[in-house]
Amino acid sequence: MVKVIIIGGGFGGINAAQALKKAPIEILLLDRTNHHVFQPLLYQVATSALSVGNICSPIREILKDQINTTVMMVNVEKIETAQRRVVTYDGESFPYDYLIVAPGARHSYFGHEKWEAYAPGLKTVTDAVRIRERVLLAFEKAERCEDYAQALLHMQFVIMGPGYFRDFIDSLLTQTLFSHLF
């Protein structure tokens, strides 16, 4: 039987697997996590409007009705195209006839990696939780201040990014700030 490996359980990988649901093939979907993240809502996790569970679904649950699909949580180390196999960090090797590579994206600092400490990206659940922790810690520090002007210094945020995304984060942070201040 024809073996198809899909690397990545994001939108691309899930959609590829679903499109091949009725094909007479064996599909192996490999992802480093066991869940699919609805990335358009990561900003709501970052601003405490939603919890992580609201935007994540187990990949196995999404594909549970696909009898031709197996899901494995592994870290892919390399693709050996000449041997037509995928090798994981723990040494497992998986042969394929066809390979779909859809591992997702990562933010870029365009050669300025030192910026990450001050401007964290928002592509993963871990990124969203780190941002949320930073925001909530800033609110905690502000709440302990006896001087209103000093408290305001803790609650200053710089938001950068595309308009739609930036506007939603700005709106949610503003709502959160006003709920703490008034």
C-alpha positions as CSV (number, residue, x, y, z in Angstrom):
1,M,0.0,0.0,0.0
2,V,1.2,3.6,-0.7
3,K,2.6,5.3,2.4
4,V,2.2,9.0,2.8
5,I,3.9,10.9,5.7
6,I,2.6,14.3,6.7
7,I,4.9,16.3,8.9
8,G,2.9,18.9,10.9
9,G,-0.4,18.9,12.6
10,G,-1.3,22.5,11.9
11,F,-3.9,23.7,9.4
12,G,-1.8,22.4,6.4
13,G,-1.2,19.0,7.8
14,I,-4.7,18.4,9.1
15,N,-6.3,19.6,5.8
16,A,-3.9,17.4,3.8
17,A,-4.9,14.4,5.9
18,Q,-8.6,15.1,5.7
19,A,-8.3,15.6,1.9
20,L,-6.8,12.1,1.6
21,K,-9.4,10.5,4.0
22,K,-11.0,8.2,1.3
23,A,-7.8,7.4,-0.6
24,P,-6.5,3.8,-0.5
25,I,-3.3,4.8,1.3
26,E,-1.6,4.7,4.7
27,I,-1.2,8.1,6.2
28,L,1.2,8.8,9.0
29,L,0.9,12.3,10.5
30,L,3.9,13.3,12.6
31,D,3.9,16.3,14.9
32,R,6.0,17.4,17.9
33,T,2.8,18.0,19.9
34,N,-0.3,15.9,20.3
35,H,-2.6,18.8,19.7
36,H,-3.7,21.2,16.9
37,V,-3.6,24.9,17.8
38,F,-6.2,27.3,16.3
39,Q,-3.6,30.0,15.8
40,P,-5.9,32.9,15.0
41,L,-7.0,32.9,18.7
42,L,-3.5,32.8,20.2
43,Y,-3.8,36.5,21.0
44,Q,-6.8,35.8,23.2
45,V,-4.7,33.3,25.2
46,A,-1.9,35.9,25.4
47,T,-4.4,38.5,26.8
48,S,-6.2,36.0,29.2
49,A,-9.5,36.2,27.3
50,L,-9.3,32.4,26.6
51,S,-7.6,29.5,28.1
52,V,-5.3,27.2,26.2
53,G,-7.9,24.5,26.2
54,N,-10.3,26.7,24.2
55,I,-8.0,26.9,21.2
56,C,-6.4,23.4,21.2
57,S,-7.8,20.1,20.1
58,P,-6.1,16.7,20.1
59,I,-4.9,15.7,16.6
60,R,-6.1,12.2,17.2
61,E,-9.6,13.4,18.1
62,I,-9.7,15.5,14.9
63,L,-8.7,12.6,12.7
64,K,-10.4,9.8,14.8
65,D,-12.8,8.8,12.0
66,Q,-10.0,8.3,9.4
67,I,-9.1,4.6,9.4
68,N,-6.2,5.2,7.0
69,T,-4.5,7.7,9.3
70,T,-2.1,7.2,12.3
71,V,-0.9,10.1,14.4
72,M,2.4,10.1,16.2
73,M,3.9,12.6,18.5
74,V,7.6,12.8,17.6
75,N,10.3,15.4,16.7
76,V,11.5,15.0,13.2
77,E,15.3,15.4,12.9
78,K,15.8,15.0,9.2
79,I,14.3,13.9,5.9
80,E,16.5,11.4,3.9
81,T,15.1,12.0,0.4
82,A,17.5,9.5,-1.3
83,Q,16.2,6.7,1.1
84,R,12.7,8.1,1.1
85,R,12.4,8.1,4.9
86,V,11.9,10.5,7.8
87,V,14.1,10.1,10.9
88,T,13.2,11.3,14.3
89,Y,15.4,12.6,17.1
90,D,15.1,9.4,19.0
91,G,16.3,7.4,16.0
92,E,13.0,6.0,14.6
93,S,12.8,5.8,10.9
94,F,9.7,5.9,8.8
95,P,9.6,5.1,5.1
96,Y,7.4,7.0,2.7
97,D,6.2,6.9,-0.9
98,Y,5.0,10.5,-0.7
99,L,5.9,13.2,1.8
100,I,3.9,16.3,2.7
101,V,6.0,18.8,4.7
102,A,3.8,21.3,6.6
103,P,5.6,22.1,9.9
104,G,4.2,25.6,10.3
105,A,6.1,28.9,10.6
106,R,8.2,30.6,13.2
107,H,8.6,34.4,13.7
108,S,11.7,36.1,12.5
109,Y,13.7,39.0,13.9
110,F,15.5,39.5,10.6
111,G,19.0,38.9,12.0
112,H,18.3,40.7,15.3
113,E,17.7,37.8,17.6
114,K,18.4,40.0,20.7
115,W,15.0,41.6,20.0
116,E,13.2,38.4,21.1
117,A,13.7,39.2,24.8
118,Y,11.8,42.4,24.4
119,A,9.4,41.5,21.6
120,P,8.3,37.9,21.9
121,G,6.6,36.3,18.9
122,L,3.2,34.7,19.0
123,K,3.1,31.5,16.9
124,T,2.8,28.8,19.6
125,V,0.8,28.1,22.8
126,T,4.1,28.5,24.7
127,D,4.6,32.0,23.2
128,A,1.0,32.9,24.2
129,V,1.4,31.7,27.8
130,R,4.8,33.5,28.1
131,I,3.2,36.8,27.0
132,R,0.2,36.2,29.3
133,E,2.6,35.7,32.2
134,R,4.5,38.9,31.4
135,V,1.2,40.9,31.2
136,L,-0.2,39.4,34.4
137,L,3.0,40.0,36.3
138,A,3.0,43.6,35.2
139,F,-0.5,44.0,36.5
140,E,0.5,42.4,39.8
141,K,3.4,44.8,40.2
142,A,1.2,47.7,39.4
143,E,-1.4,46.6,41.9
144,R,1.2,46.7,44.7
145,C,2.2,50.2,43.9
146,E,1.0,52.9,46.3
147,D,1.6,55.7,43.8
148,Y,-0.8,55.8,40.8
149,A,1.9,57.2,38.5
150,Q,4.3,54.4,39.4
151,A,1.6,51.8,38.8
152,L,1.0,53.2,35.3
153,L,4.7,52.6,34.5
154,H,4.2,48.9,35.0
155,M,1.2,48.9,32.7
156,Q,2.8,50.3,29.5
157,F,2.9,47.9,26.6
158,V,4.1,48.2,23.0
159,I,2.2,46.2,20.5
160,M,3.5,45.6,17.1
161,G,2.3,43.4,14.2
162,P,-0.2,43.4,11.4
163,G,-3.3,45.6,11.8
164,Y,-6.0,43.0,12.5
165,F,-3.9,41.1,15.0
166,R,-2.4,44.3,16.6
167,D,-5.9,45.9,16.9
168,F,-7.4,42.9,18.7
169,I,-4.5,42.6,21.2
170,D,-4.7,46.4,21.8
171,S,-8.4,46.1,22.4
172,L,-8.2,43.2,24.8
173,L,-5.3,44.8,26.8
174,T,-7.2,48.1,27.0
175,Q,-10.3,46.3,28.4
176,T,-8.1,44.5,30.9
177,L,-6.3,47.7,31.9
178,F,-9.6,49.6,32.4
179,S,-11.0,46.7,34.5
180,H,-8.0,46.9,36.8
181,L,-7.9,50.7,37.0
182,F,-11.6,51.6,37.4
